[in-house]
Amino acid sequence: MKTNIQEQVLNLIPIKREDAITSKQLMNFTGLPFRHLKEIISELRITYPICSREMGGGGYWLAEDEKDIKEFISMISRRRDGYNKTITIMQNHINDEVN
């Protein structure tokens, strides 16, 4: 069951990539802080295929097709891989200090 604020956020997210709405716009319309907005979008993604992009102006939209979802998965996979690389590097610093 969606909360009122989840319903509000969902209703603001367009169904076309070309009409994607940015985090800043969503925050302005809802009054939500960035972290809370991200939490709500994560919760909504359990039921709705909400995609986002970092380039080309950024923004959120409901996936139009499987291609949108695959491109989104690819983008967040690259981000995850970058985080994992950074984690390994930082863990190596800890190991170097211990040895």
C-alpha positions, 0 to 999 in steps of 0.5 A: 500500500502506497503512502500519500507521499509515495503516491505524490512522487509516483504521480510526478514521474513521467512515463516517457524518458524524454520527459524525465523529471530531475531530483531537484524538480521532485524535491521542489514539488514535494518539499522532500529532502534528497535522501528521503526522496531517494528512499521513496523512489527505492520503495516505489521501484519494488512495484514500479519500473522507475528508471533514472539517468545521470547524463543528458540532464538526468531525471526519473521516468517509468520504463517505457520498455525492456530497453529502458530497464536494461540500460538502467541496470547497466548504469547502476552496475557500472556504478556498483563496480566503481564502488567495489573497486574503491572499497578494494583500494581502501581495504588495501590501505587498511591491510598495508597499515596492519602489515 
